[in-house]
Amino acid sequence: MVAAMTDYDAIVIGAGHNGLTAAAVMARGGMRVLCLEKNHYVGGMASTTELVKGYKFEIAGSVLFPMPDEIYDDLGLSACPTYEAEVMSVNVGGPDQAPMLFYSDPEQLMEHIAETNGMDGVLGMAEIMAWCEAPARAIGRFDVRKPPKSLDEMFACATNEAEREAIKVAMFGSVMDVVDRFLPDRERHSMLRGMLAFLAVNSTYRGPYTPGSAMCLAFAMATTGSRMMRKLDGGIGALSEHVRDLLVKHGGTIRLQAKVDEITTEGGKVTGVRLTDGDVITAPAVVSNLDLTSTLTRFMDREAMPAELMARVDAIDHRAAWIQMHFALDGLPEFEGPYEVLNEGKLRASMGMFGSPEDMQRDYEGCCRGEVPAWPSMGMQIPSLYDPALAPEGKHAASAFAFYFPITGTHEEQSKLKDVMAERVVAKIAGMAPNFPGIIDRQLTYASYAYELMFGATDGDFCQGLIHPELMPPFRPGPRGWPDNPLPYEGLYLCGAACHGGPGVTFIPGYNAGYEVLEAADRDPNRAPAR
């Protein structure tokens, strides 16, 4: 019996960078692919978008994470130019602390750390980088098209007892278990300690002294040795636009402002999607770029799902304790006093502003009680310093990402707290650059729940499952769910940051999913012939 011809071989829901990647891989493999996006632009949370007339912002993601060379080369991402910044970022602490410069050149960076933190600071940072290697290998941080390791396999990949201990700490310890070991001097190493603490908790619902926070340090600091975190000309959206072009080049189709209402099924198989305008599009494979929670509860009948599967889905932690702010600026902030060095060159392009790990732990515990931090830990960037096309001439586009935002209560209650936290973020910047409030032409503030409305991310969780040990391999799903709790419909796949290989702008989940669908299609005799 010959199956009826479908509209497409595969439909991808969501044109985020992973959705575009999955679609491009499938189209290149000869499949007829349609990518649907509810917004009027591609990239999702890895987009550069005009939120204010004349100003473009990296709406959520802002850096290209280290990724496997295989994917970087295969997708041709070298075509997306990156900044050649002498200084990647500047960390700012209290008024009695000189700002710390993080140079792009490793040798120059080590010299600066030696000057500001002593040789013990240099050695401590080197030891922390080395510590990250075993946990990163255990979680398969750079694995491509491979299933996650089991717990036994994770520990078995250690080559010695020190590596086994590192994996154990990553699974069960706090980031400060690591930092206190290698950078124990709270005074002399305060800037490094604060930077590492913030790096390790901003994709978690943990404090730096809370068990389970060490995993994110290993994930965030992992490197292939050849590629570090980098910024893009045109913002992070340049990457998504590049992969969109790759998809179109290979015959794929993208429909913008096309919102999916339902994934349709029949007899245990997916049959396509129905849009909110009533349009029904058929395909034997549907690939969701949304997280597992949204996919199974928004597009499908929750009651038809296996109870065991839904219990596991409901246990995924999506508590995103942050606010994102975007500023249209009529000029640049002018820093004063001990912060004047930031006015030099383009040092204001990327700044970290945070206190001690102890401050962050107190803020986390206050967040759990519904309290807004008095002096939020935050990152701030002004990418238009490097890319003037992001703002009108003489003006600048700036963004800030601040932790810990209390996520208790209703959205109405959170909205009020959002405004309080936004005032404190502006006040913190103004304490270092007094002219800052006066140069704000327009300010947009988003609590995490807004990203649920904008991008379908459950509770605004840009990780689609926080970087907690219980949500990382082998506990992060793959394209077909978990091995012991697979997706219950044939032809249903996941390709977003919720999957093994995520989160972050790594392209791994989308790449893996695209190939998994191709392999399944090759085994299906009813697959429509390639063009």
Buried (B, 14 or more C-beta within 10 A) or exposed (E): EEEEEBBBBBBBBBBBBBBBBBBBBBBBBBBBBBBBBBBEBBBBBBBBBEBBEEBBBBBBBBBBBBBBBEBBEBBEBEEBEBBEBEBBBBBBBEEEBEBBBBBBEEEBBBEBBBEBBBEBBBBBBEBBEEBBBBBBBBBBBBBBBEBBBEEEBBBEBBEEEEBBBBBBBBBEBBBBBBBBBBBEBEEBBBBBBBBBBBBBBBBBBBBBBBBBBBBBBBBBBBBBEEBBBBBBBBBBBBBBBBBBBBBBEBBBBBBEEBEBBBBBBEEEEBBBBBBEEEEEBBBBBBBBBBBBBBBBBBBBEEEEBEEEBBEBBEEBBBBBBBBBBBBBBBBBBBBBEBBEBBBEEBBBBBBBBBBBBBBBBBBBBBBBEEBBBEBBBBBBBBBBBBBBEBBBEEBBBBBBBBBBBBBEEEEEEBBEBBEEBBEBBBBBBBBBBBEBEEBBBEBBBBBBBBBBEBBBBBBBBBBBBBBBBBBBBBBBBBBBBBEEBBBBBBBBBBBBBBBBBBBBBBBBBBBBBBBBBBEBBEEBEEBBEEE
